[in-house]
Amino acid sequence: MAGFATEAVVLRVVAFGESDLVVQLLTRRAGRLTAIAKGARRSTRRFPGVLDLFNRLRVQVERPRRPAMARLEHARLVDAFLGLRADARRFALGCFLLELLDRLAPEGGPRRDLDALFEFAASALAALERTRPDRRTRALLELRALAALGLQPELRACVRCARPLEGSAPIAFSVPEGGPLCTACERPGDAALAVHLGTLRALERGARLPLERIERLALSAGALDEALRLLDRFQRFHLGVELRSAGFVERALADDAPHARPPRAAAPAPAS
């Protein structure tokens, strides 16, 4: 059995048996990793209340040489991102981000890519903790998550001929091909979504902004609706299903009432 230490963000936790927990982690060293924490529900020494959603940890993992679940030996809290639990919008959008990562993050890969993905996840949770998110925040965070996962759609040029886009009329966006089509390349029968060039330009600017500044991007109501529709279709194409937390985050962001701390059971558990 080979062991290693790494940083991790907790994506999902499931009770197993009388005293164990199965934990889904996004790790800096190994990407997405499923591990069993033996006796975690009883042990306050090895796991002192740290195996919870959002938590950034320093963990010790043992990996068996034969195909089997990894074993989590120890976990130390680095950051609990407590601000996410103090506001329903932050909590809902944080759950949405965790589920997206749980579904699409790779199990292993080049160290540079895994390190960049982990840095995005930790930075996104920290930025979300300091803001009061709205539908615009959701669109830009979803776009940045797709980019960190290596799935960012093309926003500047036609995906078939690579010509820069121009004009004021709505453009056909091919979800299967991952980008827009110019009028010369668009064909009857293309499975495309109509979107304005201004919406794509706004998303392109948002993709370049530091995470802590995404609230500064101006998006009209119409452009925001287009952006959310495009990202939803694009994300579902890659997932094959709708995220279970999508409805939860939509309801939370549509509610302008004061946001009390959400109950622990309110977050839908990401699907396995």
N, C-alpha and C positions, 0 to 999 in steps of 0.2 A: 504494500500500500504506500503510495507516494503522497506526501503532504506538502502544502504550500500555504503561505500567508498572503492575503490580498485585501483590498478594500471592496466593499459591496454595498449595494442599495437593496433593501428588502422590497420585492415586487409583490409577493403573495405568501401567505402562511395558511397551512391546513393542519388541523389536529389529526393525529394518527395514533391509534391505539389509546391506551390509558394515560401515557405520559410523554409521548413523542410529538414532535412537530415536523412536517415536511415544509421546507422553506424554498421558495423560488427567489434567486438572487441575480442581480446584475453585477458582475464582478469586473474589476479592472483587468485582471489577468486572464480569466477564462471565459468572459462573456456571460451569457445566461447559463445559470447553473442550478440544478435541483439537488438539494442536500437534505439528509435527515438529521435532525438534532435530537439525539437520544436523551430521554429524561428531561427535555427542555421545560416541560410544564411543572416540573418539581425542582429543578436545579436553579438556585439563586447565585451559585458561585460561577458556573460556566456561562450561564445565560441570564444575567440579572435584569430581566424585564426588557430586553432590547430587541427581541424578535417581533417587530411590529412594522406595519406598512410605513413606507417613506424612510425609515431609519437608515442612516449611513453608518456603516460598521467597519471595524477592522476584524477580520475573521481568520481562523485557522481551519483549513479544510483538509480532509484525508480522502484521497481518491483510490479506490481499489483497482488493481491491475486488470481484473476481469470485468466485463460489463456489469455494472451494478451502480446503485445510487451512491453518490458521494456522501461523506459523513462530516457534519459540522461539529468540530471539537470545542470551539471557543468563539465567543463574539464579544467585542467591546464597542460601546457606543461612541461614535465620533460626532454625529449631529442628528438630532431628532426632528429638525424642521418643525418645531412646535407651532409656528405661525400657520401652517397648513391646516392644523386641527382647530384653529380658533375662528375660522370663517368658512361658511358652507360653500362659497364659490371656489375658494382655494382648495378646499378638501375635494370637491367634485372634480375639478380640473386636474388635481394631482392624481386622483384615482384613474382618470382617463389616460394620463401620461403613463402611469405604471402599467395599465393593461396593454397599451400600444407597445411598450417595450417588452412586456411579457410575451406577446404574440409574435413579435418580429425580430427581436434581438437574436443574434446568432449564438450558437453553442460552440465557442472557439473561433479562431480566425487569427489574422495577423495582429501582433501585439499593438502596433501603432493604431490600427482601426479600433481595437477593443478599448484602448486607453482613451481615444477621442470620444467614443460612445459613452464611456463611463463619465468623462468630464462633462459632456453635454447633460447627462441625466442629473448629476449632482448640481451643476450650475443652474439648470432649469428649475429644480426644486427650490433652490435658494432664492432665485429671482421671483418665483411665484409666491414665496413666503412673504415677500416685501411689497406685494401689490394687491389691489382689489381687482381681480380679473373680470373681463367682460367677453362678449362674443369675438371681438377683435383679438384679444389675447389668445383665445382658444385657436383661432385660425392660424395665427403666426407661430404659436407653440407647436401646433400639429405639423406645420410646414417644416419647422426647424427639426422636429423629431424625425420626420421622414428623411430629411437631409442627413442627419447623423446616422441613420440606419442604411444610408446608401441608396435611398429611394426618392430623392428629390425630383419632382417633375421638371421638365424643361420649360422655361418661362420666356426666353428671349427670341428664339428662332424656330422656324419650321423644323419638325423632327424628321421630315423626309428629304428636304433639300438643303437645310441649314441656312436658308436666307433669313436675314433679320425681318421681324414682323413690322408692318406699318399699316396705316389706315385707321378709320374711326368706326367702321362697321364691326359687328360681332364676329369673332373668329371661332372656327371649329377647333375644339380641344379633344384630341384622341386619347381617351383614358387608357386603352390597351397599349398604345405606343408611348405614352408618358409625356405628351406635349402637344403644342398647337400645330395646326396645318395652315399653310398659306393658301390663298385662293387657287393658285396654280396646281397645288398638290391635292387639294380636297377632291374626293370622289363621291359620287352618289352611293349611298349605302354605308359610308363610313360611320362607325359607332362613335359619334362625336357629341360633345357638349358645347353649346354656344356660350362664349365668354368674351367680354370686352377687353381690348388691349390694355386699357387703363387698370383693370383689375390685375392682369398679369404683371404689369409694371409695379404696382403697389406691393404685390407679393414678392417680387424680386428685391425691392428695397427692404422689405421686412426680413428677408432671408439674410441680409447683410448686417442688419442692426445688432448690436450687442443685446443679449437677452434682457438685461435690466433696462433697456431703452425701447422695447417694442411697443410700449404704450404711447410713444410719441408719433407713431405712424398714423397719418390721416387716411381713413377709409370711409367713403360714403356708405349709406345704408344699402344702396343697390350693389355696390362693389363688394361689400362684406357678405351679402347674401350669395352673390356669385362665387366668391372665394370659398365660403363654407360648403356650398354645393359641390364645387369642383373637388375640394380636398376630401369630402366624404366619399364621393364616387371613386376617387383615386385610391384612397385607403382601403375601401371595401374590395376593390379589384385585387389588391395584393393580399388581403386577409382572407377573402372568400366568405366572410361573415360580417355582421354588424357587431361592433364592440358592445358588450353588455353594459358598460358604463356610459354609453352615448346618451341614452335617455336621461340618466341621472344628471349629467353635466348640462344638457339642454335645459332641463327644468330649473337647475340651480342658477344658471346664467340669465334665464328669462325672468327671474324673480327679483324685483327691486326692493323687496321688504328688507328690514334689518336682518343680518345674518348671525344667528346664534351659533354656538359651537354644535356641530352635528353629532348625533348619537353614533356610537361606535359601530352599531349594526347597519347604519345607513348606507355604507359604501358597498356596492355590489362587488363581490369577489371576482377578479378576472378569471376567465375560463381557462381551463387547462388545455 
